[in-house]
Amino acid sequence: MNDFCPIAEYFGKASAVRVLNGGEEKVFGRESAVFAEIADAIGEMLSEARQMPAFGVSIDKLTREEMKKGLWVEFDYEKTMDCWNMPFDSLLIAVKAEYRGLNVVRKTDGKYQGRCFYVDLGNKDMSLFSERVARAIS
């Protein structure tokens, strides 16, 4: 398929990574060791993953409520990016160790809205990624 757009290739292109843990936010620029650790960890997690058709839709108000709980990682971009005609200014992921796939929520025009990307982790779960993110921000 010529128009396939691998969302996994976009995480390392971010200008910053934002980590939310229980509603508390920390931001790490592209030049930081934490950014490098998180980008490396997501690359490893997605190395054998399969991107699937997106059926999930994000609703800004509900997403913001959920972000107050648990661990989240958001990749921010300096300019609007586009993958499969789905523009985004940032990509948000809920980090739950037991998850075997992830919805990648798009933020556009200041809102978490519209269709999400979905990535199936195959035989993996998010446990190692979760551990590495927690360790990186501690």
N, C-alpha and C positions, 0 to 999 in steps of 0.2 A: 504494500500500500504506500504510494508515494507521498500522501499528505499526512502520514503519521507524525505526530509531534510528541516526542518522549519528554514528559514533564520532569522526569528525574534529572535531565540535563540542566534544568533551570536553577536548582538549589544552590549550586556552586557559583552562580552568576549574581547572587544577591549582593547588595551593598552593605547590608547589616542583618544580623539575626537577633530576634527579640524572643526572650524566654519568659514565659509567665508561669509562675508556680504558686498556686493558691491565690491568684489575683495579683501577686507582687511581680513587677516587671523589671527585667534587666535587659539592656541593649548592648550588643557587642558589634563593633565595626568590622568590616572585612579584613582589616589588618591585624586583628586580635587573635591570640592563641585560642580563645574560646570559639570564635567563628570557625577557625580551621578545624578544631576538634569536632564540632557539630556537623560541619560540611563533610568531613571525612566519615563520620559515623553514619550519616544518612546515605552517603554513597555506598558504603558497605551493606547497609540494610537493603538497599534497592538493587544491589548488583545482580540478583537473579529474579527480581520482581517482574510482574506482568501488569502493564497498564490496561485497564478494562474500560468499557464504555461507562460514562458517568450517568448515574440515575439520581444521585443525591442533589438536593438543592439547599443552599444556605439561606437562612433568613436572619438578617442583621441582629435584630433584637434578641432572638433565641441564642445565636452564636455568642453574643457578648455576655449573656447570662452564664452560659456554660464555661466561658473563659475565666470566670471567677473561681472555678474549681479545678483542681488537678494541674497537670503539667501540659503546657502548650509550647510549640515552637513556631515562630512566624519569620519568614524570610522576606525582607523588604528590598524593593528595587528602586533605583534612582529614576527610572522612567517606566512608563507603562509597557508591559511585555504582552505577548499574545501567543497562545498555543491553541490550535484547533479553533480559531475564531472565538476564543474565550480570553478576553483581555484581563490583566491583573496588575495591581501595583504591589501586592504582597501575596504570599501563599502561607496558609495557616494549617497546622497539623495538631490534632489532639494526640498526646503521647500516653498510651496505655500499654503497659508491658504485655498483656495477654492478647492484644489485637494482632490478627494475622493479615490485616490489610489496613489501608488508611484512606480516608477521605481527605483530599487536599482542597481546602476552602479558599476561594479567590476573594480578594478584597479589591474593589474598584470604586472609584469616586468616594472613598472614605467609608464604604459599607461592605460588609461581608454578605454578598448577595449572588444569586444565580447558581448555575450548575457548578458542581464540584468535579474534580478529577478523582478517579478511584484507582488505587494501586493494590493489587493482590500480592502479598509477600510470599506466596507459595508455601514452602515448608518452614519458613521462618515466622517469628513473631516479633514484637517490638521490644522485647525484654533487654537485649543488649544495647539498643539505641537509647532506651529509657535510662539505663544505668550510666551510659556515657554522657548523656545530657546532664543528669543529676550531678555526676562527678565534675563535669566541666564548670558548672555554675557554683559549686560549693566553695 
